[in-house]
Amino acid sequence: MDYQKHYEQLIAKHGSQDKPEGYSERHHIVPKSMGGSNDDDNLVYLSAKAHFVAHHLLWRWHRNKSMAFAFWAMCSMDRDGVKHKATPVQYAVARSAATKAT
């Protein structure tokens, strides 16, 4: 599967430079751990679900330590009363990736 292509399509379809109404999360298109900046052109707003999927795709695409930990954090995050619910398979994959990355 072409995870880079899917990631880019997700950002194009679901990412917004302007803050939408309702709950959204800010996402670095190029992760800071991979040289991304806090510049506006590297930040988009995503729904909680799209943000989770973005981190899953980033991990699948890059398979590095920083993406493993970011995906693991997304699987166990409780922020502002919003719990990101990973499927059992996603949780197992993320946990295994984070464990192997240490």
C-alpha positions as CSV (number, residue, x, y, z in Angstrom):
1,M,0.0,0.0,0.0
2,D,1.2,3.5,-0.8
3,Y,1.0,5.1,2.7
4,Q,2.5,8.4,1.5
5,K,-0.2,8.8,-1.2
6,H,-2.9,8.0,1.3
7,Y,-1.4,10.5,3.8
8,E,-1.2,13.2,1.3
9,Q,-4.8,12.6,0.1
10,L,-6.0,12.7,3.7
11,I,-4.3,16.1,4.4
12,A,-5.7,17.5,1.1
13,K,-9.2,16.3,1.7
14,H,-9.6,16.8,5.5
15,G,-7.0,19.4,6.4
16,S,-7.9,23.0,6.8
17,Q,-5.8,26.1,7.2
18,D,-8.7,27.9,8.9
19,K,-10.0,26.7,12.2
20,P,-13.4,24.9,11.5
21,E,-16.4,25.2,13.8
22,G,-16.5,22.4,16.5
23,Y,-13.7,20.3,17.8
24,S,-10.5,20.0,15.8
25,E,-6.8,19.4,16.4
26,R,-3.7,21.0,14.9
27,H,-1.4,18.7,13.0
28,H,2.1,19.2,11.6
29,I,2.1,18.0,8.0
30,V,5.8,17.3,8.1
31,P,6.3,16.2,11.7
32,K,8.6,18.4,13.8
33,S,10.7,15.3,14.6
34,M,11.4,15.0,10.9
35,G,12.3,18.6,10.3
36,G,8.9,20.2,10.1
37,S,8.3,23.7,11.4
38,N,5.6,25.5,13.2
39,D,5.0,27.7,10.1
40,D,1.4,28.1,9.1
41,D,2.0,26.3,5.8
42,N,3.0,23.2,7.7
43,L,0.0,23.2,10.1
44,V,-3.5,22.1,9.4
45,Y,-6.6,21.5,11.4
46,L,-8.0,18.0,11.4
47,S,-10.9,16.3,13.1
48,A,-9.9,14.0,15.9
49,K,-10.5,10.9,13.7
50,A,-8.6,12.3,10.7
51,H,-5.7,13.3,13.1
52,F,-5.6,9.7,14.4
53,V,-5.6,8.3,10.9
54,A,-2.8,10.7,9.9
55,H,-0.5,9.5,12.6
56,H,-1.3,5.8,11.8
57,L,-0.4,6.5,8.1
58,L,2.8,8.4,9.1
59,W,3.9,5.4,11.2
60,R,3.1,3.0,8.4
61,W,4.9,5.2,5.9
62,H,8.1,6.0,7.8
63,R,8.4,3.1,10.4
64,N,10.8,5.1,12.6
65,K,11.1,5.6,16.3
66,S,9.5,9.1,16.4
67,M,6.4,8.0,14.4
68,A,6.0,4.9,16.5
69,F,5.9,6.9,19.7
70,A,3.5,9.5,18.1
71,F,1.2,6.8,16.9
72,W,1.3,5.1,20.3
73,A,0.4,8.4,22.0
74,M,-2.5,8.8,19.7
75,C,-3.8,5.4,20.7
76,S,-3.8,6.3,24.4
77,M,-4.6,10.0,24.3
78,D,-7.2,11.6,26.5
79,R,-7.2,15.4,25.7
80,D,-9.8,17.9,26.6
81,G,-12.2,15.1,27.5
82,V,-11.9,13.4,24.1
83,K,-10.6,9.9,24.2
84,H,-9.1,8.6,20.9
85,K,-10.3,5.0,20.7
86,A,-8.0,2.7,18.8
87,T,-9.3,-0.6,17.6
88,P,-7.7,-3.6,19.3
89,V,-5.6,-4.3,16.2
90,Q,-4.4,-0.6,16.0
91,Y,-3.6,-0.7,19.7
92,A,-1.6,-3.9,19.4
93,V,0.3,-2.6,16.3
94,A,1.1,0.8,18.0
95,R,2.2,-0.8,21.2
96,S,4.4,-3.3,19.5
97,A,6.0,-0.5,17.4
98,A,6.6,1.7,20.4
99,T,8.2,-1.2,22.3
100,K,10.5,-2.1,19.4
101,A,11.5,1.5,19.0
102,T,13.0,1.7,22.6
